[in-house]
Amino acid sequence: MTQRDLVFLVADGAMEQMLRGFFGRDHFHRSLGCRPFVFDPREDIIVAPTKDPGVYGTARELLRPFESFYRHAVVMLDRDWEGSPGCDRIREKVTKALSEAWDEFAVIVIDPELEAWVWQESPHVADAFRCPANFREILAKSNHWPEDQLKPSDPKEALNYLRKRYRADRQNAAFRRLAAKISVRHCQDTAFNHLCSNLRTWFPETYQ
């Protein structure tokens, strides 16, 4: 039986759309710094019906039907949810569960949540979320994103502010639009870089 390259288990539809946007790019591997691999966003992303707590508690069970069909697995969830034990314990528990079945996998815990991957001073953010082009200035004045910080301290609340005051798009499709265009080359987010590091290990660049 031929195995597929990679399956994602994610906690919600926003994560799914973010991945669809990124992996739907032409030559997405170049942004990651790895060789090409086969990935179909329509088939290789599994959305947990029980959100972050369900991924935390039952990742092994949710991925069990896919164990024989994929070489690699990535589990992705937020750190910030009611009852969360924190990044380290989330990672330890899920890692222990998956190690019983998977040889090559990664547990990506986004701190504090997916919205942390949204924020950079790029016009693509305004285009994707259909918010004012001067969103950075707006968030600085409202103290959601102080000028001396690389990211808002509460990424989700910053986005919710734009949604409430400026009618920024509330649909998950906005994450897909953003991921399809935004630059990731200089991303400093720990969780995203952990994901990239694993993909480079599994699918290393080849040189002729």
QUIDAGI-V194127 format. One record per residue. N is the residue number from 1. SS is DSSP state (~ for helix, > for strand, _ for the rest). OMEGA is omega in whole degrees, 0 to 359 (999 if undefined). BURIAL is b if it has 9 or more other C-alpha atoms within 8 Angstrom, else e. Layout:
# QUIDAGI-V194127
n = {N	N}
ss = {SS	SS}
omega = {OMEGA	OMEGA}
burial = {BURIAL	BURIAL}
This chain:
# QUIDAGI-V194127
n = {1	2	3	4	5	6	7	8	9	10	11	12	13	14	15	16	17	18	19	20	21	22	23	24	25	26	27	28	29	30	31	32	33	34	35	36	37	38	39	40	41	42	43	44	45	46	47	48	49	50	51	52	53	54	55	56	57	58	59	60	61	62	63	64	65	66	67	68	69	70	71	72	73	74	75	76	77	78	79	80	81	82	83	84	85	86	87	88	89	90	91	92	93	94	95	96	97	98	99	100	101	102	103	104	105	106	107	108	109	110	111	112	113	114	115	116	117	118	119	120	121	122	123	124	125	126	127	128	129	130	131	132	133	134	135	136	137	138	139	140	141	142	143	144	145	146	147	148	149	150	151	152	153	154	155	156	157	158	159	160	161	162	163	164	165	166	167	168	169	170	171	172	173	174	175	176	177	178	179	180	181	182	183	184	185	186	187	188	189	190	191	192	193	194	195	196	197	198	199	200	201	202	203	204	205	206	207	208}
ss = {_	_	_	>	>	>	>	>	>	>	_	_	~	~	~	~	~	~	~	~	~	~	~	_	_	_	_	~	~	~	~	~	_	_	_	_	_	_	_	_	_	_	_	_	>	>	>	_	_	_	~	~	~	~	~	~	~	~	~	~	~	~	~	~	~	~	_	_	_	>	>	>	>	>	>	>	>	>	_	_	_	_	_	_	_	_	~	~	~	~	~	~	~	~	~	~	~	~	_	_	_	_	_	_	>	>	>	>	>	>	_	_	_	~	~	~	~	_	_	_	_	_	~	~	~	~	~	~	~	_	_	_	_	_	~	~	~	~	~	~	~	_	_	_	_	_	_	_	_	_	_	_	_	_	~	~	~	~	~	~	~	~	~	~	~	~	_	_	_	_	_	_	~	~	~	~	~	~	~	_	_	_	_	_	_	_	_	_	_	~	~	~	~	~	~	~	~	~	~	~	~	~	_	_	_	_	_	_}
omega = {178	180	174	187	195	174	175	166	183	189	183	184	178	176	178	182	176	179	178	180	183	183	174	178	168	177	182	183	181	177	181	184	179	177	177	171	185	178	179	182	181	186	191	175	179	179	181	179	186	173	186	180	179	176	179	186	189	181	180	181	181	180	185	181	186	187	184	189	184	178	186	178	173	175	184	177	178	170	189	172	184	180	181	177	180	186	187	182	176	182	181	183	182	178	179	181	184	183	178	186	187	175	183	182	177	176	184	179	184	186	3	180	187	182	176	180	183	200	165	183	183	176	179	178	179	180	185	184	176	179	182	181	180	183	181	178	179	182	175	181	180	180	174	181	180	187	182	181	177	182	171	179	176	186	181	180	177	179	179	178	179	178	182	187	187	175	174	186	179	185	179	180	178	178	178	179	180	183	180	187	190	179	178	187	184	180	181	181	185	182	179	179	175	177	181	180	179	180	178	177	182	185	185	176	177	182	180	999}
burial = {e	e	e	e	b	b	b	b	b	b	b	b	b	b	b	b	b	b	b	b	b	b	b	b	e	e	e	b	b	e	e	b	e	b	b	e	e	e	e	e	b	e	e	b	b	b	b	b	e	e	b	b	b	b	b	b	e	e	b	b	e	b	b	e	e	e	b	e	e	b	b	b	b	b	b	b	b	b	b	b	e	e	e	b	e	e	b	e	e	b	b	e	b	b	b	e	b	b	e	e	e	b	e	e	b	b	b	b	b	b	b	b	b	b	b	b	e	b	b	e	e	e	e	b	b	b	b	b	b	b	b	e	e	e	b	e	e	e	b	b	e	e	e	b	b	b	e	e	e	e	b	b	e	e	b	b	e	b	b	e	b	b	b	e	e	b	b	b	b	e	e	b	e	b	b	b	b	b	b	b	e	b	e	e	e	e	e	e	e	e	b	b	b	b	b	b	e	b	b	b	e	e	b	b	e	e	e	e}
